Amino acid sequence: MSTLTNLTIAIATVFSATSFAASEPIEIIPAAIITNPDKVELGKMLFFEPRLSKSGFISCNSCHNLSLGGVDALPTSIGHNWQQGSINSPTVLNAEYGLAQFWDGRAKDLKEQAGGPIANPKEMGFSHELAVDTIRSMPAYQARFAQVYQKDGITIEEITDAIAEFEKTLVTPNAPFDKFLLGDKNAIDADAKAGYQLFKDKGCVSCHNGPAVGGTMYMKMGLVKPFHTNNPAEGRKGVTGKEADKFVFKVPTLRNIELTYPYFHDGSVWELAEAVNTMADIQLGQALSENETKQMVSFLNSLTGEQPQIVLPILPPSTADTPRPVPFAN
């Protein structure tokens, strides 16, 4: 009878935790499920491959540093020939959960996004043709692509597909808040619990919801009050051409937010507490007390999950046919 009673309690506990999680606007981030490890490994090599840039120095990891929460911790990124980027680099962690990629949503998925920086003269400064020639020039890459894609030849399609497959694994499960959603009431402290309640009561969840706590919709930056910035980015207007889309950006994920400073599309705010108060002011028209701010930050910090544990790939050596890097301005 005792065993049966314990089993009944355990089942009831699991059911209660599942029901609680299902009723919340924020969903749990699951661990990555890898079905094609060879493609993921190839994508990892390409993610860290600086020879996909004209300089032979800039890789995907330069702006989406996996040691820094998937960002470069700069207001705007440094591109080819030390050019200043036009917008803050969003985190690559949990990016698969976004409805689109880039702040303005101009890429429909991770594969399309991966090709953008390579050919951008202000970022990696290369061309897709030269990038493909570079990868084709190395026999070790040819062998890996043939193994993964079961065909001869390499195109930009396979390169970006492999990078995207690796990026899909860059999720951050088991955050304290996820454990709280799963029923561990001691996983977060009283301040974090109060901060989460505030997060819901104040209306933050209307934009920041789902597994990534954001990334599933577009919203105007400065909904209630103008957001003052010198950054030239106009958001969705640059994609649609519509004046109504001016300063409308993809809502960023709040997962790992304590790691992904500086904040906003212009990278103008370095402190999370300041970012919280700015958003409350210009998006919600509300003012938070010092204690409310502290509680909200405590909740946001609980969204930091397990970071991807990456073993750096060993990249193949260049050959006589590999295009030579051009690291400095002519």
C-alpha positions, 0 to 999 in steps of 0.5 A, spaced: 500 500 500 505 504 501 508 503 494 502 504 491 501 511 495 508 513 493 507 512 486 500 515 486 503 522 489 509 521 484 504 521 478 500 527 481 506 531 482 508 530 475 501 531 472 501 538 477 507 540 474 505 539 467 499 542 468 502 548 471 507 549 465 502 548 460 498 554 463 504 559 463 506 564 457 513 561 457 515 555 455 521 550 456 527 550 452 528 542 450 535 539 449 537 539 442 536 532 439 541 531 433 539 526 428 545 528 423 551 528 427 556 529 421 552 535 418 552 538 425 560 537 425 561 540 418 556 546 420 560 547 426 567 547 422 564 552 417 561 556 423 568 557 426 571 558 419 574 564 418 576 563 411 569 564 409 571 571 409 575 576 405 580 577 410 581 570 412 579 573 419 572 573 421 568 567 422 560 566 424 563 566 431 566 573 431 560 576 431 556 570 435 561 568 440 559 562 443 564 564 449 559 570 450 552 568 450 552 568 442 554 575 441 560 579 441 558 584 447 559 590 442 554 595 441 555 594 433 559 589 430 566 590 427 566 588 420 571 587 414 577 592 414 574 594 421 568 597 419 563 599 424 556 595 423 550 598 423 546 594 428 547 590 434 549 583 433 543 578 436 545 572 440 545 565 436 543 561 442 536 559 441 535 563 434 531 557 431 525 559 435 525 566 432 519 567 426 525 570 422 532 572 422 536 579 423 532 584 427 528 586 421 526 579 419 529 579 412 531 572 412 526 567 413 530 562 417 537 560 419 539 557 412 538 564 409 541 568 414 547 564 414 549 566 407 547 574 408 554 576 412 558 572 407 557 577 402 555 583 406 561 588 404 561 591 411 561 584 415 565 578 412 566 582 405 566 576 401 562 573 395 558 566 395 562 564 389 569 566 392 566 562 399 565 556 395 571 556 391 575 557 398 571 551 401 572 547 394 579 548 394 580 543 400 580 536 399 578 534 407 572 539 406 570 535 399 570 529 403 566 531 408 561 534 404 560 528 399 559 524 405 554 528 408 550 530 402 551 524 398 553 528 392 559 531 388 560 538 388 559 544 393 554 550 393 553 555 397 546 551 399 550 546 402 554 551 406 549 555 409 545 548 410 550 545 414 551 552 418 544 552 420 544 545 422 549 546 427 546 553 429 539 549 431 543 545 436 545 551 440 540 551 445 540 552 452 536 548 456 535 547 464 535 554 466 533 555 473 526 558 470 525 551 466 526 547 472 521 552 476 516 551 470 517 543 471 515 543 478 521 545 482 519 551 486 526 552 489 529 553 483 528 560 483 528 565 489 523 569 492 525 575 488 525 571 481 518 569 483 515 576 484 519 578 478 515 573 474 509 575 476 510 582 475 513 580 468 506 578 467 502 583 470 505 589 467 504 586 460 511 584 458 509 577 456 504 580 450 511 580 446 516 576 450 513 569 450 514 562 448 520 558 449 525 563 447 521 568 451 521 572 445 522 572 437 515 570 435 513 577 433 515 584 431 513 590 435 515 598 434 521 600 438 518 606 442 510 604 442 508 609 447 514 614 447 519 615 442 526 611 443 531 616 442 537 613 438 543 615 433 542 608 430 540 609 422 536 602 422 529 603 420 527 596 422 521 592 418 521 598 413 527 597 410 524 590 408 517 592 406 518 599 404 512 601 408 512 607 413 508 604 418 514 599 419 519 604 421 522 602 427 518 595 428 523 590 429 523 583 431 522 582 439 528 579 441 529 573 445 530 574 453 533 567 454 540 568 457 539 576 457 544 577 462 549 574 458 547 578 451 549 585 453 549 591 450 541 591 449 537 593 444 538 594 436 543 600 437 547 596 443 546 603 447 544 600 454 549 596 458 546 594 464 540 590 465 536 594 470 536 600 465 534 596 459 528 593 464 526 600 466 527 603 459 522 598 456 517 599 461 517 606 460 517 607 452 513 600 451 508 600 457 508 607 459 509 605 466 515 606 472 518 601 476 520 602 483 527 600 485 524 593 488 520 592 482 526 593 478 530 588 482 525 583 482 524 583 474 532 583 473 532 577 478 527 573 474 530 575 467 537 572 470 533 565 472 532 565 464 540 563 463 540 556 461 546 551 460 551 554 455 553 549 449 559 545 450 563 546 444 569 542 442 573 547 437 574 543 430 580 542 427 580 546 420 583 543 414 589 546 411 589 551 405 592 549 399 595 552 393 588 553 390 585 556 396 584 564 395 589 568 399 586 572 404 586 580 404 586 582 411 588 589 410 585 595 406 588 596 399 
